[in-house]
Every structure is written in structure tokens, then in C-alpha cells.
């Protein structure tokens, strides 16, 4: 019986590696080991756990934020932002890549949907960057990394899920993630500017005559038209949370409504668009919640068999005390990100690791932000980095998988540098929430 938690976790890992669907693997593993460990009484416990998951009011923010992101992606705001920012930074060496980072941050704060952001920027920016002579690795790496900013810059679905699992108010997480998200944006931009300075051939300037011809006299008007809609939406969603006017779930409803208004303003609110948005939202929401149900059942059995004590006993023998445990936990999450996506890691591994971190005396808000930054790398680490798949699917034929894999190496290192920065200086994650919400 003492070895059952380890066998259970190993069985889950092997089945996932063989490609079985995550939700059904979680449920099937939980049912098998639950029956073996508890007998038929196990079925008296599972419905209560699932009912608690489904009736959680905080998780209502998930479909609302998904709806907001998908509706904004269909409204044409991303295209206008990319074109305008490219003009704004056009005379800066590496300016096109900088504009992609800025737009990725703005879209992250507006939509939070990594797939939509990467696909949109891959379709619009990648051909332009290649035509301007950008090195393929720099172009693909910039787009892949910028698209993942929506996972840390609020409003973010992963922050909603982490807040529910770890027991931290989602509003606190949203506020706490702002500065770490901006740190990553600054690191990306600094890297691009340094590379453009040291390797001018990798990021050529737009000729001045061509830039003047494109810009003309209407740059500021165009800039205002592109920036105002997403900024208004960001202020309405995040501002209502930061000011204490609305809960994250209520703010998500405001964001969904605002996305509909912006789509109507851009004349994109057609019956076909509404149907597509509703279908996509339903599919993504069902995927998240069926995995959540499976993870709830798995966690119930794993803890019931003493799995949390089993993991704790292993971690307590790690040298260097709680900082050694923190290092091991972060390393585990990073390595697992090569093989699983953020939803699976959030539901399978975070419920096991988070109580241990709390017991060691770490600030839950702080290590929740650490987990969020770490989970962001799972989108860019091969072989199963979804950001890489999204970009490859829309990239021109001359862009190979090798270009994309080589391009993301520097940005994964930058993300780990951002993670280390938050580890060494916790106020980056905790100062703003304590300032605004206390």
C-alpha cells in the first residue's frame, strides 16, 4: 500500500507518454487505483469531489475569458495593432521584432489565448519580417515567445486555475503577475535590440524613403485607432479588479461584453462569427473542465493513498532546505513542460507540489506566480511546445522546424532569467498586490 502512490503516478505518466487522452487517462487511473485502494466505497466520494469542481464560481471566469479572447481574435484588432506598431517602430533597428513583442503583450492583456495570438502574428508578421531580411530564427523565436505572454500577463486562464488550486484570490494573482509579465517583455526587447546592434544583417532597417511613404501624415490617428479599443478593454477588465469594483469572474463577464461591442464597432459581429466564437469557446471550455474533473478524481485517490506524504518524504531529504525543494519543484515543472501542456501540469502536478511549498513557509502568492512563469515555457519547449506547432502550421514553406526550434532557445533562456529574477526578488510579485489590494 505504501508504494501505491508511486505506482499510480508512474502508470499515469506511462499512459500519457503513449498518447492516451489526458482526461480519460486521469479518470481511468483514478478509478482503477481508487477501487483497488478503497473498494466500492470510492464511488461515494468521487461525485462529491466532481460536484465541488463544477459548482466553483471562480472557474466561471474560464469560459468568459475564452469567449473574450476568441471574439477579439475575430474582430480584427490584432491585425490593426500589428500593422500600426510595425510603422511606429519601423525606423528602429529590430523595430519589427520589437513591435511583435509589444503587440504580443497587448494581445495577452486583451485575449490571453496563445494559439490565436501566435497564429495571427505568424500569418501577418512572419512573411513581412522575412521579406525585410530578418533572420528566420530571430523572427520565429520572437513570434513564438511573444504569443506566450498571454499566459502570464493578466487576464490569464492559467492564473484563474492556479488561484483556485493553490487557494490564492485570483484578483491578487492578476495584480501580482503584472510586473513579472512586464519583466519578460523588457527582457525580450533588450535581447532583440542587442542582437540587432551586434548582427545588423539579422534585423535590417526599413529604408527611410519607404517608411515615410507608408506612414504619410496619419500615423498618430492610426495609432490612436489601433490602441484605444484594446486599452479600453484592458482598463475595464483589469481596472475593475484592481479597484475592487468587480471580482475576476464579474470582470470576465465585462470583458466578454466589451469584446462583443468592439467586434460590432469593427463591423465583424456577424451571425457566422458569433457561431464560430461560441463553438470554439464551448470546445475549449469542455476540454478544460473534463480534464479538471479527471484531475479532481486523480487528486482524491492520490491523496487518499497517502501520495502527498510520499512526495513530502522524498522532498524532505533534498539538501539545502526549502530552497533546494523550491529548485527541485521548479525543475520538475520545467522538464515536464517538454512533454505536457500547461493545463495538464496545472491539474496533475501543482496540487501535489503546492501544499508542500505552503508547508515550507513560502508565500502562496509568490510561488503561484513562479509556477505561472514556469508554465509559460511549456508552450515553447520541444517536442510538444504548442506555440511551435501553431507557428509551424501557418509559416511559409521555407521555414523549417529547425528554424523554429533554434529560434526559441534564446527566448526560453530569457524566460528562465525572468523566473530567476522573481525568485531572487519576491517583491516583483508581491509588492503591487499588497499596495493596491490591502
Buried (B, 14 or more C-beta within 10 A) or exposed (E): EEEBBBEBBEBBBEBBEEEBBBBEBBBBBBBEBBBBBBEEEBEEBBEEBBEEBEEEEBBBBBBBBBBBBBBBBBBBBBBBBBBBBBBBBBBBBBBBBBBBBBBBBBBBBBBBBBBBBBBBBBBBBBBBBBEBEBBBBBBBBBBBBBBBBBBBBBBBBBBBBBBBBBEBBBBBBBBBBBBBBBBBBEBBBEBBBEBBEEEEEBBBBBEEEEBEEEBEEEBEEBBEEBBEBBBBBBEBBBBBBBEEEBBBBBBBBBBBBBBBBBBEEBEBBEEEBBEBBEEBBEEBBEBBBBBBBBBBBBBBBBBBBBBBEBBBEEBEEBEEEBEEBBEBBBEBBBEBBEBBBBBBBBBBBBBBBBBBBBBBEBBBBBBBBBBBBBBBBBBBBBEBBBBBBBBBEBBEEEBEBEBBBBBBBBBBEBBBEBBEBBBEEBEBBBBBBEEBBE
